[in-house]
Amino acid sequence: MDWIREHYQDGNMTLDTIAEAQGCSSSYLRRIFREVKETSPTDYLMEVWLDRAKELLLSTGKTWDSGWS
């Protein structure tokens, strides 16, 4: 999970690349994630991206307009 947080900006991160970096199969990685984090690796990666986006918005004071009313 630390590896994901350190490499989340890699534009080509997939379940297979995460598994390869951890030295395991993608099915094993999925199973372990479910047991430990109670989420999927993909959902965890999205959580990391969203957390970083929140940090950036809070630290810069910038706002984001979704265009939705």
C-alpha positions as CSV (number, residue, x, y, z in Angstrom):
1,M,0.0,0.0,0.0
2,D,2.9,2.3,0.6
3,W,4.1,1.5,-2.9
4,I,0.8,2.7,-4.3
5,R,1.1,6.0,-2.3
6,E,4.6,6.5,-3.6
7,H,3.8,5.7,-7.3
8,Y,0.2,6.8,-7.7
9,Q,1.2,9.5,-10.2
10,D,2.5,6.9,-12.6
11,G,0.1,7.3,-15.5
12,N,0.1,3.6,-16.4
13,M,-0.5,2.0,-13.0
14,T,-2.7,-1.1,-13.3
15,L,-3.5,-4.0,-11.1
16,D,-0.9,-6.0,-12.9
17,T,1.9,-3.4,-12.4
18,I,1.1,-3.1,-8.7
19,A,1.2,-6.9,-8.4
20,E,4.4,-7.2,-10.3
21,A,6.0,-4.5,-8.1
22,Q,4.9,-6.5,-5.0
23,G,6.1,-9.8,-6.4
24,C,2.7,-11.5,-6.4
25,S,-0.2,-12.3,-8.8
26,S,-3.0,-9.9,-9.4
27,S,-5.5,-12.3,-8.0
28,Y,-3.5,-12.7,-4.8
29,L,-3.2,-8.9,-4.5
30,R,-6.9,-8.5,-4.9
31,R,-7.6,-11.0,-2.2
32,I,-5.1,-9.5,0.3
33,F,-6.5,-6.1,-0.3
34,R,-10.0,-7.3,0.4
35,E,-8.8,-8.9,3.6
36,V,-6.6,-6.1,4.9
37,K,-8.2,-2.9,3.5
38,E,-11.7,-4.1,2.9
39,T,-11.6,-2.6,-0.6
40,S,-10.2,-3.3,-4.0
41,P,-6.7,-2.1,-5.1
42,T,-8.5,0.0,-7.8
43,D,-10.7,1.7,-5.2
44,Y,-7.7,2.3,-2.9
45,L,-5.9,3.9,-5.8
46,M,-8.9,6.2,-6.4
47,E,-8.9,7.1,-2.7
48,V,-5.2,8.0,-2.9
49,W,-5.8,10.2,-5.9
50,L,-8.8,11.9,-4.2
51,D,-6.8,12.5,-1.0
52,R,-4.0,14.1,-2.9
53,A,-6.4,16.3,-4.8
54,K,-8.0,17.5,-1.5
55,E,-4.5,18.2,-0.1
56,L,-3.6,20.3,-3.2
57,L,-6.9,22.2,-3.1
58,L,-6.5,23.0,0.6
59,S,-2.9,24.0,0.4
60,T,-3.3,26.3,-2.6
61,G,-6.5,27.9,-1.6
62,K,-7.8,27.3,-5.2
63,T,-11.3,26.3,-5.9
64,W,-12.8,23.9,-8.4
65,D,-16.0,24.7,-10.3
66,S,-17.6,21.5,-11.5
67,G,-20.0,23.5,-13.7
68,W,-23.0,21.8,-12.1
69,S,-25.7,23.9,-10.6
